[in-house]
Amino acid sequence: MVDAIYIHIPFCVKKCNYCDFLSFKSDEETIEKYVVNLIKEIELYPKYNYDTVYFGGGTPSLLKGEQIKRILNTLSINANAEVTLELNPKTASGEEIREFKNAGINRLSIGIQSFNDKFLKKLGRIHNIQEGISVYKETRKIGFNSISLDLMFSLPEESIEDVKMDMKKLIELNPEHFSIYSLIWEPGTNFYEKLKKGEYKETENDLEADMYEYIIDYAKKNSYTHYEISNFCKKGYEARHNTKYWRNKEYLGVGLGASGYLDNIRYKNQMKFSSYCDSILIGKKPILENEIVDEVSLEEYRHILGLRLLEEGIVPNTEENYVKIYKELENKNFLIKKDGRYILTKKGLFLANDVFEKFI
């Protein structure tokens, strides 16, 4: 049953130095044209009843509240659905945030990234820390009671003390949920070019592990559950939408470059704005490529995604080749069996990519 939709908004004020997502600068006319085509794309699919809606990007908060409302009015949404919007602190004032709430958004994911202006500048973020904190407080006044904050670590020249300060300030804000990501040096980004030139250095593995361990321990001391490799929440505030991904549930993905998973097919939409619009103009789904998920691939995805859920894990496959893999990973203390399910141990968590590779 499809009950989740991801809506990609590809527009940004400025591309961040670490970002390789599909995003670009645009004007109001282009954004409006995109919204019109997005609604038409949604109408090419069956009328599913959605339990979760997620506006990702890019910078979805560049849309006006009435544009968000028009998109949501196209959908059949359950009464208690989780409806999330990613928000850049620089792109939304109090009035605009109020419009998002009135349009139907009930959860925000705010891209704070760092509580240090030096690192925000290095990352190429367009906000400073005071603006980030002010927007967060404004969302509270407006009445949002489900907020997630994004934070990055393992940044160039970042110390463990910098991470400790970030965590202290994050916990002081007391969000219901937060996500923490170590920097990935993506080819084609400004950061990657500086790495190749020797201007930046990667964080040493041991230091990055120490940073991650500190984040985990500090979060747990402050009553957050580490429920997924990169995600922490207060009781009952797990990201419902993203949890569907990790449980390998099917979902509709719409918008430029969006990915989706329907009828055992994983697909990706057109990456060029003109190609996307041209497809929709003739009433054709703007799909660029797809992958049929056979039984072997289904099991690969189930393990790689499911083991990310640190308390839930996966129900084991009883086939002989899988039993051998489980036994090997148990012997290395990477996996442990609990209540009939396999979950990552602390050692497995820190070497998760090594674990996942066993299932490919």
C-alpha positions as CSV (number, residue, x, y, z in Angstrom):
1,M,0.0,0.0,0.0
2,V,1.4,3.4,-1.0
3,D,0.9,5.9,1.7
4,A,4.0,8.2,1.4
5,I,5.0,10.9,-1.1
6,Y,8.3,12.7,-1.5
7,I,8.0,16.1,-3.4
8,H,11.3,17.5,-4.6
9,I,11.7,21.3,-4.8
10,P,15.0,21.9,-6.7
11,F,15.5,25.6,-6.1
12,C,18.1,27.3,-3.9
13,V,19.3,30.8,-3.2
14,K,22.9,29.6,-3.5
15,K,24.4,26.1,-3.8
16,C,26.3,25.1,-0.6
17,N,29.9,24.1,-1.0
18,Y,29.4,20.5,0.0
19,C,26.1,19.9,-1.9
20,D,25.7,17.6,-4.9
21,F,21.9,17.5,-4.7
22,L,19.9,18.6,-7.8
23,S,19.3,22.2,-7.0
24,F,19.7,25.6,-8.7
25,K,18.9,29.3,-8.4
26,S,15.7,30.4,-10.0
27,D,13.1,33.2,-10.3
28,E,9.4,33.4,-9.2
29,E,8.1,32.8,-12.7
30,T,10.1,29.5,-13.0
31,I,9.1,28.4,-9.6
32,E,5.4,28.9,-10.4
33,K,5.8,27.0,-13.7
34,Y,7.4,24.2,-11.7
35,V,4.5,24.1,-9.2
36,V,2.0,23.9,-12.0
37,N,3.9,21.0,-13.6
38,L,4.4,19.3,-10.3
39,I,0.6,19.2,-9.7
40,K,0.1,17.8,-13.2
41,E,2.6,15.1,-12.5
42,I,0.9,14.1,-9.2
43,E,-2.4,13.8,-11.2
44,L,-0.8,11.3,-13.5
45,Y,-0.7,8.8,-10.6
46,P,-3.6,7.1,-8.8
47,K,-5.2,9.0,-5.9
48,Y,-3.4,7.4,-3.0
49,N,-4.2,8.2,0.6
50,Y,-1.1,9.6,2.2
51,D,0.1,9.1,5.8
52,T,3.2,11.1,5.2
53,V,4.2,13.9,2.8
54,Y,7.7,15.2,2.6
55,F,8.8,18.4,0.8
56,G,12.6,18.1,0.2
57,G,15.2,19.9,-1.8
58,G,16.8,22.1,-2.6
59,T,15.0,24.7,-0.5
60,P,11.3,24.0,-0.3
61,S,10.8,27.0,1.9
62,L,11.4,29.2,-1.2
63,L,7.8,28.3,-2.2
64,K,5.0,30.5,-1.0
65,G,2.5,29.2,1.4
66,E,-0.3,29.3,-1.2
67,Q,1.9,27.2,-3.6
68,I,2.4,24.6,-0.9
69,K,-1.4,24.7,-0.2
70,R,-2.2,24.1,-3.9
71,I,0.1,21.1,-4.0
72,L,-1.3,19.6,-0.8
73,N,-4.9,20.2,-2.0
74,T,-4.1,17.9,-5.0
75,L,-3.4,15.1,-2.5
76,S,-5.7,12.9,-0.4
77,I,-4.1,13.2,3.0
78,N,-5.1,11.3,6.2
79,A,-6.3,13.4,9.1
80,N,-3.3,12.6,11.4
81,A,-0.7,12.6,8.5
82,E,2.9,13.8,9.1
83,V,3.5,16.6,6.6
84,T,7.1,17.8,6.6
85,L,8.8,20.8,5.0
86,E,12.6,21.3,4.9
87,L,13.3,24.9,5.8
88,N,16.4,27.1,5.3
89,P,16.6,29.7,8.1
90,K,17.4,32.5,5.7
91,T,14.4,32.0,3.4
92,A,11.4,32.3,5.7
93,S,10.2,35.0,8.0
94,G,7.5,34.6,10.7
95,E,4.7,35.5,8.3
96,E,5.9,33.0,5.7
97,I,6.3,30.3,8.3
98,R,2.7,31.0,9.5
99,E,1.5,30.5,5.9
100,F,3.3,27.1,5.8
101,K,1.4,26.1,8.9
102,N,-1.9,27.3,7.6
103,A,-1.2,25.5,4.3
104,G,-1.1,22.1,6.2
105,I,2.6,21.7,7.1
106,N,2.8,20.2,10.7
107,R,6.5,19.3,10.9
108,L,9.6,21.2,10.0
109,S,13.1,20.1,9.2
110,I,15.4,23.1,9.7
111,G,18.9,23.1,8.1
112,I,21.0,24.5,11.0
113,Q,24.1,22.4,10.0
114,S,26.3,24.2,12.6
115,F,26.1,26.5,15.6
116,N,29.5,28.1,14.6
117,D,29.5,31.0,12.1
118,K,33.0,30.1,11.0
119,F,31.8,26.7,9.8
120,L,28.6,28.0,8.4
121,K,30.6,30.4,6.2
122,K,32.9,27.5,5.2
123,L,29.9,25.4,4.3
124,G,28.6,28.2,2.1
125,R,25.4,28.5,4.1
126,I,23.5,31.7,3.6
127,H,22.4,32.1,7.3
128,N,24.4,32.8,10.4
129,I,23.8,31.2,13.7
130,Q,21.7,34.0,15.2
131,E,19.4,33.8,12.2
132,G,19.1,30.0,12.7
133,I,18.2,30.2,16.4
134,S,15.8,33.1,15.7
135,V,13.9,31.2,13.1
136,Y,13.7,28.1,15.3
137,K,12.2,30.2,18.2
138,E,9.8,31.8,15.7
139,T,8.5,28.4,14.6
140,R,7.8,27.6,18.2
141,K,5.8,30.8,18.7
142,I,3.8,30.1,15.6
143,G,2.9,26.7,17.1
144,F,5.0,24.0,15.5
145,N,5.5,21.2,18.0
146,S,7.3,18.7,15.8
147,I,10.7,20.1,14.6
148,S,13.8,18.4,13.4
149,L,17.2,20.1,13.2
150,D,20.0,19.0,10.8
151,L,23.6,19.1,12.0
152,M,26.9,18.2,10.3
153,F,30.2,17.1,11.8
154,S,33.6,16.0,10.6
155,L,34.0,19.3,8.8
156,P,37.4,20.6,7.7
157,E,39.5,21.7,10.7
158,E,36.6,20.9,13.1
159,S,37.7,19.7,16.6
160,I,35.9,17.5,19.1
161,E,35.4,20.7,21.2
162,D,33.6,22.2,18.3
163,V,31.3,19.2,18.1
164,K,30.7,19.4,21.9
165,M,29.7,23.0,21.6
166,D,27.3,22.2,18.7
167,M,25.6,19.5,20.7
168,K,25.3,21.7,23.8
169,K,23.5,24.4,21.8
170,L,21.3,21.9,19.9
171,I,20.1,20.3,23.2
172,E,19.4,23.7,24.6
173,L,17.0,24.3,21.8
174,N,15.3,21.1,22.7
175,P,14.0,19.9,19.3
176,E,11.8,16.8,19.1
177,H,14.2,15.3,16.6
178,F,17.6,15.8,15.0
179,S,19.6,14.4,12.2
180,I,23.4,14.3,12.3
181,Y,25.6,13.8,9.2
182,S,29.3,13.4,8.7
183,L,30.7,15.4,5.8
184,I,30.8,13.4,2.5
185,W,33.3,14.7,-0.1
186,E,31.1,14.5,-3.2
187,P,32.9,14.8,-6.6
188,G,32.0,18.0,-8.4
189,T,31.4,20.0,-5.2
190,N,33.5,23.0,-4.1
191,F,34.7,21.0,-1.1
192,Y,35.9,18.2,-3.2
193,E,37.9,20.5,-5.4
194,K,39.6,22.0,-2.3
195,L,40.3,18.5,-1.1
196,K,42.0,17.6,-4.4
197,K,44.1,20.8,-4.2
198,G,45.2,20.1,-0.7
199,E,43.4,23.1,0.8
200,Y,41.2,20.8,2.9
201,K,42.0,17.5,4.6
202,E,39.6,14.7,5.5
203,T,39.1,14.2,9.2
204,E,41.1,11.3,10.6
205,N,39.0,8.2,11.1
206,D,39.6,7.9,14.8
207,L,38.7,11.5,15.4
208,E,35.5,11.2,13.3
209,A,34.6,8.1,15.3
210,D,35.2,10.0,18.6
211,M,32.9,12.8,17.4
212,Y,30.2,10.4,16.5
213,E,30.5,8.5,19.8
214,Y,30.3,11.8,21.7
215,I,27.1,12.8,19.8
216,I,25.5,9.4,20.6
217,D,26.4,9.5,24.3
218,Y,25.4,13.1,24.8
219,A,22.1,12.6,23.0
220,K,21.2,9.6,25.1
221,K,22.1,11.4,28.3
222,N,19.6,14.1,27.3
223,S,16.7,11.6,26.7
224,Y,17.0,11.2,23.0
225,T,16.6,7.8,21.4
226,H,19.2,6.9,18.7
227,Y,16.7,5.0,16.5
228,E,18.6,5.2,13.2
229,I,22.2,5.6,12.2
230,S,21.9,9.3,11.6
231,N,18.8,10.2,13.5
232,F,17.7,10.9,17.1
233,C,14.4,11.7,18.6
234,K,12.3,12.1,21.8
235,K,9.8,9.3,22.5
236,G,7.2,9.1,19.8
237,Y,8.9,11.6,17.4
238,E,10.6,9.3,15.0
239,A,10.5,10.6,11.4
240,R,7.5,8.6,10.1
241,H,8.2,9.4,6.5
242,N,11.9,8.4,6.5
243,T,11.1,5.3,8.5
244,K,9.1,4.1,5.6
245,Y,12.2,4.3,3.4
246,W,14.2,2.2,6.0
247,R,11.4,-0.3,6.1
248,N,11.7,-0.6,2.3
249,K,8.1,0.5,1.8
250,E,6.9,1.8,-1.5
251,Y,6.4,5.5,-2.0
252,L,5.6,8.0,-4.7
253,G,8.4,10.4,-5.6
254,V,7.5,13.5,-7.7
255,G,9.4,16.5,-9.0
256,L,12.6,17.1,-11.0
257,G,15.2,14.4,-10.3
258,A,13.0,12.7,-7.6
259,S,13.3,9.0,-6.9
260,G,10.3,6.8,-6.1
261,Y,9.5,3.1,-5.5
262,L,6.2,1.7,-6.9
263,D,5.0,-1.7,-8.0
264,N,8.5,-3.3,-7.4
265,I,10.1,-0.6,-9.6
266,R,12.6,2.0,-8.3
267,Y,12.6,5.0,-10.6
268,K,14.3,8.3,-11.0
269,N,12.7,11.4,-12.7
270,Q,14.2,13.6,-15.5
271,M,17.1,15.7,-14.3
272,K,16.7,18.5,-16.9
273,F,14.0,21.1,-16.2
274,S,13.0,21.3,-20.0
275,S,12.8,17.4,-20.3
276,Y,10.7,17.2,-17.1
277,C,8.2,19.9,-18.4
278,D,8.1,18.4,-21.9
279,S,7.1,15.0,-20.6
280,I,4.3,16.4,-18.5
281,L,3.1,18.5,-21.4
282,I,2.2,15.4,-23.3
283,G,0.7,13.6,-20.3
284,K,3.7,11.3,-19.8
285,K,5.3,10.5,-16.4
286,P,8.7,12.2,-16.4
287,I,10.7,9.1,-15.6
288,L,14.3,9.0,-16.7
289,E,15.3,5.6,-15.6
290,N,14.1,2.6,-13.6
291,E,15.2,-0.6,-11.9
292,I,13.0,-3.6,-11.5
293,V,13.4,-4.9,-7.9
294,D,13.6,-8.7,-8.2
295,E,13.6,-11.0,-5.1
296,V,17.4,-10.8,-4.8
297,S,17.4,-7.0,-4.9
298,L,14.5,-6.9,-2.5
299,E,16.5,-8.8,0.1
300,E,19.5,-6.6,-0.5
301,Y,17.5,-3.4,0.0
302,R,15.7,-4.9,3.1
303,H,19.0,-5.7,4.8
304,I,20.9,-2.5,3.9
305,L,18.0,-0.2,4.8
306,G,16.5,-2.2,7.7
307,L,19.7,-2.6,9.6
308,R,19.9,1.2,9.8
309,L,17.0,1.0,12.3
310,L,19.0,0.4,15.4
311,E,16.2,-0.8,17.7
312,E,14.1,-2.5,15.1
313,G,16.6,-4.2,12.8
314,I,15.5,-7.0,10.5
315,V,13.8,-10.4,10.6
316,P,16.4,-12.8,9.4
317,N,16.2,-14.6,6.1
318,T,16.4,-18.4,6.6
319,E,18.1,-19.2,3.3
320,E,21.5,-20.9,3.8
321,N,23.7,-18.1,2.3
322,Y,22.1,-15.5,4.5
323,V,22.5,-17.7,7.6
324,K,26.2,-17.9,6.8
325,I,26.5,-14.1,6.6
326,Y,24.6,-13.6,9.9
327,K,26.9,-16.1,11.6
328,E,30.0,-14.4,10.3
329,L,28.8,-11.0,11.4
330,E,27.7,-12.3,14.8
331,N,31.2,-13.9,15.3
332,K,32.8,-10.5,14.5
333,N,30.4,-8.9,17.0
334,F,28.8,-6.7,14.2
335,L,25.3,-8.1,14.7
336,I,23.3,-9.5,17.6
337,K,20.0,-11.3,17.6
338,K,17.4,-9.8,19.9
339,D,13.7,-10.9,20.1
340,G,14.1,-12.8,16.8
341,R,15.6,-9.8,14.9
342,Y,19.1,-8.9,13.9
343,I,20.3,-5.5,15.0
344,L,23.7,-3.7,14.8
345,T,26.0,-3.9,17.8
346,K,27.9,-0.8,18.8
347,K,30.9,-2.1,16.8
348,G,28.6,-2.8,13.9
349,L,27.2,0.7,14.0
350,F,30.7,2.2,13.7
351,L,31.5,-0.1,10.8
352,A,28.1,-0.2,9.2
353,N,29.3,0.1,5.6
354,D,31.4,-3.1,6.1
355,V,28.2,-4.8,7.4
356,F,26.1,-3.6,4.5
357,E,28.6,-4.7,1.9
358,K,28.1,-8.3,3.0
359,F,24.5,-8.2,1.7
360,I,25.4,-6.9,-1.8
